[in-house]
Amino acid sequence: MLRVLLSAIAIFLIATFPATWLLMLFLGNLGLGLGYWGTLPLGILVSALLSGVSAPTFVVR
C-alpha cells in the first residue's frame, strides 16, 4: 500500500511538472519569486483544465 501511494505521488508530481514549470517562468517574469512548491497548487489547476479541454468529446444520440 505504501509503495502504491509513493508511486502515485511521484506520477502526480511528474504529470503536473510541465504546467508548474511554465507558471514558474511566467510568474518569475512578473517579479514574483515563487518556487516549485509555491506554484504547484496553480499548476495542478492548470493541468486539470488543460486535460479537460483537450479530452475528446463523445456525443451520445
Protein Blocks (a to p, Z undefined) as FASTA:
>chain_A
ZZmmmmmmmmmmmmmmmmmmmmmmmmmmnopacdfklmmmmmmmmmmmmmmmmpccdddZ
Z
